[in-house]
Amino acid sequence: MAIKIRKQDALDYHALERPGKIEVIPTKATKSQRDLALAYSPGVAEPCLEIAKNPEDVYKYTAKGNLVAVISNGTAVLGLGDIGPEASKPVMEGKGILFKIFAGIDVFDIELNSRNIDDFIHVVKALEPTFGGVNLEDIKAPDCFEIEERLKKEMRIPVMHDDQHGTAIISAAGLINAAELVGKKLEDIKIVVSGAGASAISCVKLFLEIGVKRENIVMCDSKGVVRADRTDLDKYKREFATSRDLYTLEDAMKGADMFLGLSKANVLKPELLLTMADRPIVFALANPDPEIAYDLAVATRSDIIMATGRSDYPNQVNNVLGFPFIFRGALDVRATEINDAMKLAAVHAIAELARKPVPEIVNIAYNQPNITFGPTYFIPKPLDPRLLTTVAPAVAKAAMESGVARYQITDWDAYENELRRRMGNDENIMRVLVNKAKQDPQRVIFAEADNYNVLKAAQIVMDEGIAKPILLGDKNKIAQLIADNGLDLGNAPVIDPYSAETTEQCKRYGDIFFEKRKRRGYNYNEAHKRIRERNYFGMVMLHEGEGDALISGMTRKYESVLRPALEIIGTAEAGKKVSGMYMMLTKQGPIFMADTTVIQNPTAEELVDIALFAADAVRRFEIEPRIAMLSYSNFGSSNDPEPTKVRKAVEMLKAKHPTLCVDGDIQANVAFNKEILEENYPFSELVSGAPNILIFPNLAAGNIAYKLMQAIGGAEAVGPIILGMKKAVHVLQLGSSVREIVNMATIAVVDAQNKKRKRS
């Protein structure tokens, strides 16, 4: 029997926004025959007819408004040059990832086998019905200028060549702030530009827009100063040619206030830097090796203000500060182009953000106690979550004010909230933790290193600078796994507790273990026999400060890791139990769940300890804890022993910690339902916001809940994170993937950093 589909049902199914409000693209049900009828035939006919009547409705009923094409012909890829469209594909795919993780924008990368400008433009124009915007990438100069100019004129969606404008926007923002720091006016600054390609020309044009005078700019290419009497200049270079008596970079540098490098390594010699004016501004942006090395530059001039294109030095000019958020703002008002007003809005928004107090989550991400505006910080950090809610609205407003917006945002607070919701996890917590780990990598003992997944994860954390691996296991098996799989663990220590090489080490460790447990059921021989087991060996190594953290459990039961940890390392507070917590990475942000692994039937007092341990851990991730103490009743609706225990724990927590946001007993669905809370339980502390910590009445409930979220809800589980240990010990899930092991190693490093900080 045919399914009847109402027109409104079909339109509601396909609608991606509500009138007057930008919406996150929802997930649609596709489980039943009716769902499929709505999704395709016959239901899909209704939005098709609506769009045919009003083409603008394509933004309402399809994903066009959140879809960008990243398009290249591979003629100027990174610093690799003309390597062709196939070889450019990894870069374009990578660009798509950045769009997604920083601004929630979907991307199709398109590599065109075309060096003919007309053909290239014809293909891109033909794609306009599919995309909300076009990001041109890695196209050689001067072709990129003509391609962008013509596409902007001939298309009704935003088009931007990021190689030109991305660098220009970030550099201009940096120049505004650098000029303020050195006390010079933009109209007075004399600038020398090394490089005359697409980025350099775009930078100079934007510098003029922010107040720099054309007569104060000298551009140089590989043949020297770009002079008006040269016959080899294209029309783009000729626009910035000078008639002054300057021929070489050396001539131009004398008395210059700023050097902008978009050329090649080591062009700016120390002797040239010394000829610049007082408090010189140097943007050496060649990558990976700048025009002058940062350390050499600051050693040569103590009064220098400097930026590079590298992440390992202050003030990185990184295009990711701009393009995701510029396109986000342009898409959200359905801009017909990205014009100069929108670029300038991005410039000033980025510059102003660097002058504002830095949130603690950025400090922790870069392992700095207090990042403040000054010579080493005048360009925002890429992991600053405020970029999305600062730059995108500024660009959207500029589009509306300059008349290129086809959609008007009226509630800017709602728009900023929508931007946060679109990204799901506001803090991008794992990226922040990885970056924090990299600032001070710790020695992580991998107690099961004769396993491929563990070895691969160890290589990743070593290569990325997250941790310094110490590998425990069968030395021959580890060597074979490394050889068979082409792994490279460099000089990472490999220790086999069963080999003759470790006899003396095992004797020493056995003595330490026996001394700790001689009145706890171990005799001398038992202690020395047990120490050959890798978890015991590793725990003594950690106890003795010969490692900073330990992870294990990939191939062993949970207790086989926890028992030696408790026997050797012990708890952080005497008389307290340890507990286990999982961090579930969801689209709504991280949710922390405890206890999921250790205490089977906690008392009210133990529930209090679990909640406090979890709150302390969550604060270390720079998230303010909001705790729901869960049960099968709501605020006294049942007087059975279990909900009564939970209510007692809540009362104890509120009495001891009145400022802590905690409430219960409460059912899990009610804790996350603002409408139910407002209507039925307006007194609840959770009315003002959903919880991020869930405390369960027993281990079974917590363990089942996190595994259901992982298996059915699509949440990524990071853990178990052991709470309450004296040192950083963490347990892997049986059969953990490489990604899960890397995540746990990252958590272990951050935990070790925090524990060291507390001890000091």
Buried (B, 14 or more C-beta within 10 A) or exposed (E): EEEEBEEEBBBEBBBBBEEEEBEBBEEEEEEEEBBBBBBEEEBBEBBBEBBEEEEEBBBBBBBBBBBBBBBBBBBBBEEEEBBBBEEBBEBBEEBBEBBBBBBBBBBBBBBBEBBEBEEBBEBBEEBBEBBBBBBBBBBBBBBBBBBBEBBBEEBEBBBBBBBBBBBBBBBBBBBBBBBBBBEBEBEEBBBBBBBBBBBBBBBBBBBBBBBBBEEBBBBBBEEBBBBEEBEEBEEBBEBBBBEEEBEEBBBBBEEBBBBBBBBBBEBBBEEBBEBBBEBBBBBBBBEEBBBBBBEBBBEBBEEBBBBBBBEEBBBBBBBBBBBBBBBBBBBBBBBBBBBBBBBBBBBBBBBBBBBEEBBEBBBBBBBBEEBEBEBBBBBBBBBBBBBBBBBBBBBBBBBBEBEBBEBEBEEEEEBBEBBBBBBBBBBBBBBBBBBBBBBBBBBBBBBBBBBEBBBBBBBBBBEBEBBBBBBBBBBEBBEEBBEEEEBEBEEBBBBBBBBEEBEEBBEBBBBBBBEBBEEEEBEEEBBBBBBBBBBBBBBBBBBEEBBBBBBBBBBBEBEBBBBBBBBBBBBBEEEBBBBBBBBBBBBBBBBBBBBBBBBEEBEBEBBBBBBBBBBBBBEBBBBEBBBBBBBBBBBEEBEEEBBBBBBBBBEBBBEEBEEBBBBBBBBBEBBBBEEBBEEEBEEBBBEEEBBBBBBBBBBEBBBEBBBEBBEEEEBBBBBBBBBBBBBBBBBBBEEBEBBBBBBBBBBBBBBBBBBBEEEE
